[in-house]
Amino acid sequence: MATFSVSGTRWNIFARELEIVLEAHSFRLGQLLSQRIVFSSQKINRLKHSLTSSAHLTTLNPEEMERLINIMQLDDLEQKRLNAALLATAVEMTLLDRIDPHTALMAADDVFRILFDALQVQPNVMVGVKAGTMMDEIEAIGDLAFTQALDLIDRATLTIHVSRNAGSIPARVARAHEAFDTYTQAQELLQQAQDPPHGHEDWQYWYSEARSGCASAKLLWQAEGE
């Protein structure tokens, strides 16, 4: 996947829309940490960096989304905005593997507009997304295995959100299995990582995130009787 960083382009649709929602409440991305919505400064840094680079499309996981909704008391429209943004970002990630980043972003942004418009006129469809790096440029992020693991976690988290919103049981189950496999790969890479060491709080946070993701994915397909 090619990496682009262009001044003025906001690559991560989800992070972009999350900023818009937070600004309406007089908050910024960094305050997700102080509000105990996100428990890792590294994830905050990845969210911020994903706005200026197409290399990573970091999102909040379902548990973080639920805390965001509850703590910030997001209304129905704000939840729909973020839900549409999550699904559009999943489309963007898929397209980035196939076409140039600028075209992928434009196509995914069109998907976001269509989804958000549709959700506003269909009140009972996909209401709410709950129960659903790079660091700063000069900051080190560890060895290659660790970096690759975080990218896999980004991908798996988006797949979990897609699974929760899929329109059919087979699609939900397939995406849940895909997320489980990707989280499992991330755990394996984290076990191989040497930097940061396994006792470091960053390593422990991301390993816990991958392990929790596996459990969530498994619950999704078990809920469908698979």
SVG drawing of the C-alpha trace seen along z (x, -y; Angstrom):
<svg xmlns="http://www.w3.org/2000/svg" viewBox="-36 -24 50 47">
<polyline fill="none" stroke="black" stroke-width="0.4" points="0.0,0.0 1.5,-3.3 1.9,-6.0 1.0,-9.6 1.3,-12.7 0.0,-15.9 -0.5,-19.1 -4.2,-19.9 -5.5,-16.4 -7.2,-14.6 -6.7,-11.0 -8.5,-9.2 -12.2,-9.8 -13.1,-8.4 -10.5,-10.6 -11.7,-13.6 -15.3,-13.1 -14.4,-12.3 -12.6,-15.6 -15.8,-17.3 -17.9,-15.6 -15.4,-16.4 -15.2,-20.0 -18.9,-20.4 -18.4,-19.4 -15.4,-21.7 -13.0,-18.8 -9.9,-17.7 -8.5,-14.3 -5.9,-14.5 -8.6,-14.8 -9.8,-11.3 -7.0,-10.3 -7.8,-12.6 -11.5,-11.7 -10.5,-7.9 -12.1,-7.1 -8.8,-5.9 -6.1,-4.5 -3.0,-4.9 -1.3,-8.0 0.2,-6.0 -3.3,-5.4 -4.0,-9.2 -0.8,-9.8 -1.7,-7.3 -5.2,-8.9 -3.6,-12.3 -0.9,-11.1 -3.5,-9.2 -5.1,-12.6 -1.9,-13.7 -0.7,-10.3 -2.4,-7.5 -0.1,-4.9 -2.4,-4.1 -6.2,-4.3 -6.5,-4.1 -10.0,-4.0 -11.5,-3.5 -12.4,0.0 -16.0,0.9 -15.3,0.5 -13.8,-2.9 -16.7,-3.9 -19.1,-2.9 -17.2,-5.0 -17.1,-7.9 -20.9,-7.8 -21.6,-7.5 -19.1,-10.0 -19.6,-12.6 -23.3,-11.9 -23.4,-11.8 -26.7,-12.3 -28.2,-10.1 -27.0,-12.2 -23.4,-12.2 -23.5,-8.5 -24.7,-8.1 -21.9,-10.4 -19.3,-8.3 -20.9,-5.0 -20.9,-6.2 -17.3,-7.3 -16.3,-3.9 -17.8,-2.1 -16.4,-4.5 -12.9,-4.2 -13.2,-0.4 -13.9,-1.0 -11.0,-3.4 -8.6,-0.8 -9.8,1.8 -9.3,-0.6 -5.9,-1.7 -4.7,1.9 -5.9,1.6 -5.8,-1.9 -3.8,-5.2 -4.5,-6.9 -6.1,-10.0 -8.7,-8.1 -9.3,-5.8 -9.9,-8.7 -12.3,-10.4 -14.3,-7.2 -14.5,-6.5 -15.5,-10.1 -18.4,-9.7 -19.4,-6.5 -19.4,-8.5 -21.7,-11.2 -24.1,-8.6 -24.2,-6.6 -24.6,-9.6 -27.4,-10.9 -29.1,-7.5 -28.8,-7.1 -30.5,-10.5 -33.6,-9.5 -33.7,-5.9 -33.8,-6.3 -33.8,-2.6 -30.8,-1.6 -27.4,-1.3 -28.2,-3.6 -25.1,-3.9 -21.8,-2.2 -21.3,-1.0 -21.4,2.6 -19.2,1.9 2.1,-4.5 3.2,-6.1 3.9,-8.5 4.9,-12.1 7.4,-12.3 10.4,-12.3 9.2,-9.7 10.4,-6.1 7.7,-3.4 9.8,-0.3 10.8,2.6 9.2,3.7 7.2,6.6 5.6,4.1 4.8,1.6 3.2,4.3 1.2,5.6 -0.3,2.1 -1.3,1.9 -3.0,5.3 -4.9,4.1 -6.1,1.1 -7.4,3.4 -9.0,5.9 -10.8,3.1 -12.3,1.8 -13.4,5.3 -15.1,5.7 -17.1,2.6 -18.0,3.8 -19.1,7.2 -21.4,5.5 -23.1,3.5 -23.3,6.3 -26.7,6.8 -26.8,10.6 -25.7,13.3 -23.2,14.9 -21.5,11.6 -21.4,10.8 -19.8,14.2 -17.3,14.0 -16.1,10.6 -15.9,11.7 -13.7,14.6 -11.6,12.3 -11.2,9.9 -10.3,12.8 -7.6,14.1 -6.1,10.6 -6.1,10.0 -4.4,13.4 -1.7,12.4 -1.2,9.2 -0.7,11.1 1.9,13.3 3.8,10.3 3.7,8.7 5.2,11.8 8.1,11.5 8.6,7.8 11.7,6.9 11.1,3.1 9.3,2.1 10.0,4.9 7.0,7.1 7.0,5.5 6.5,2.0 3.1,0.4 2.8,-0.3 3.4,3.4 1.0,4.5 -1.7,2.1 -1.6,3.3 -1.4,6.9 -4.4,6.5 -6.2,4.8 -5.5,7.7 -6.5,10.3 -9.7,8.4 -10.4,8.0 -10.1,11.8 -12.6,12.3 -15.1,9.8 -14.8,11.4 -15.5,14.8 -18.5,13.5 -19.9,12.0 -19.9,15.3 -21.1,17.3 -24.0,14.9 -25.0,15.9 -24.9,19.6 -21.7,20.4"/>
</svg>
